[in-house]
C-alpha cells in the first residue's frame, strides 16, 4: 500500500529533513518513491541488451522482467520518457525504437516478445548502433536539449569481441549517459570503460541473472524527480508551483512576493523599524550562537530593507546589554547580514528584563535611530530563564505600541515568552527544543506591518468603501467607525425632517 503524503512528511522528519545538514538525495528520492510523489524527467532511454550464446533462454527471460519493472516505474509518454530496446549478439537488432510505443502497457507487452539472438558478443558494435541509429531523430529521439536526458543502460555477461572504449567515449561525448550492468563472469574493466562518471553510480555487478531484478529500485530512483511542492521540501510561504526537480513560489491574491522569492506580504511597502534582542548567555554555546546568526539573516532576507522601508537594529545581551548596531546604520541586506555575521558571542548570564528596558528606552528612541511615526517591531530570542524580572518591561513595550515577537529554544521558559509576546500570542510566540529547528521558525515568523494611511486621502477612502486594501490597520477601523456614526446621525436628522414635513402637509390640508 502506498503511504499517504502525511506519512511521507513523517519519513522526511525522521530523516532529519529540518536539520541544518541536508538530507541525502537518495533518502529524499526513496521517500518520494514510497509516497508516490515523484515523476521522471523527460528522457530518451535505450536499453542495450546482450543476448549472446552465454545467456541462456531462461536468463534472457529474467532480463526482460528487469526491463519491464524499470519501465513500470517511469513516466512514459511522447512528452515524458521515451523507451527503446537494442538487442545484440554478433549482430544488432533494433527491437523497439523510441517512437514505437507511447504507452507503458504497450512497451511492457513488446518487451515480453523479444527473442535472444544467441551468437557472439559485439558490445562495441551495439553501442555504435545506439549512437548512430537508436538515438537518431528518425527513430524518435528528441533534439538535444538541457531539459531532455539521453540515457543508455547496457546489460552484458561476457567479454566483448570488439573494442568498446573508443565508441563508449564518443557516446558520452555526444551527451549520452551510460550505465553498465555486468552479470556473472563479465569483464569488470570493460564495464568501467563503458560507463559514465561517477563509476560508483554507473557500474553495477550481479552474480547471476536470477538476482538482476534487485537493481530495479536503483534505476527507478535514478529516474525519479521528486515533486518538491508535494513533498513539502520547499521554502514557499504561501503557494508552491512545481517544476521538474524544482519549484517556484507565488502568493495568494492580495499579497506580493518579496525579494527573497519565497515570502509574501500584504503590506510590503510599509516603513518598519525592526530590532533583534539576542540572548548571548553562556548556555547558548558558540556553535549554537552561529545558528542564531544564520536565523537572524533568514529573517532579514524576508524584509524589504531600504532607506525608506525596513530598518534593522541588533542588540545582544547576557549579564549586560550591548548594542551591536542601531537602526538605520545599514540600508541594504548585504551590509546588514555581514554585520550580523561579525557579532561576537558574549557568554555569561541572562538578563532579559534589562535587555527589554534597553529596547524600549534606547533602541526605539529617536536618539537610537528610530523613526517617528513608523511601526516598531521587537524580536526577542532566548534559550533560558531570565535572571531578572521581565514583567514591567514586557508590559511597557506593548503599551507603547511595539509589536513584540518572542522566540525560545531549549530551556527557555514558555510563560516568559508568552509574557513578552504581543497578541494574538499564537502569532507572536515560538518555541522549539532544538537550535537546528530554528529555520522552521524563521519561515513561520511573518512581519507584515500595514502602513497607516491618511483618512483624508481620496484613494484611501476609495479603498475603504471598495474593500480593496488587504491591510486592516487601526486607522482604517477607526475611520470606518466614524463614518458609520456620522451616517447614523445623519439618518436620524433626515427622519426628523421627514416628520416635520409630514406635519406641515397635514396642517395645509
Buried (B, 14 or more C-beta within 10 A) or exposed (E): EEBEBEEBBBBBEEBEBBEEEEBEEEBBBBBBBBBEBBBBBBBBBBBBBBBBBBBEEEBBBBBBBBBBBBBBBBBBEEEBBBBBBBBBBBEBBBBBBBBBBBEBEEBBEBBEEBEBBBEBBBBBBBBBBBBEBBBEEEBBBBEEEEEBBBBBBBBBBBEBBBEBEEBBEEBBEEEBBBBBBBBBEBBEEBBBBBBBEEEEEBBBEBEEBEEBBEBBBBBBBBBBBBBBBBBBBBBBBEBBEBEBEEBBBBBEEEBBBBEBEBBBBBBBEBBBBBBBBBBBBBBBBEEBBBBBBBBBBBBBBBBBBEEEBBBBBBBBBBBBBBBBBBBBBBBEBEEBBEBBEEBEBBBEBBBBBBBBBBBBEBBBEEEBBBBEEBBBBBBBBBBBBBBBEBEEBBEBBBEEEBBBBBBBBBEBBEEBBBBBBBEEEEBBBBBBEEBBBBBEBBBEBBBBBBBBBEBEEEEBBEBBEEEEBBBEBEBBEEBBEEBEEEEEEEEEEEEEEEEEEEEEEEEEE
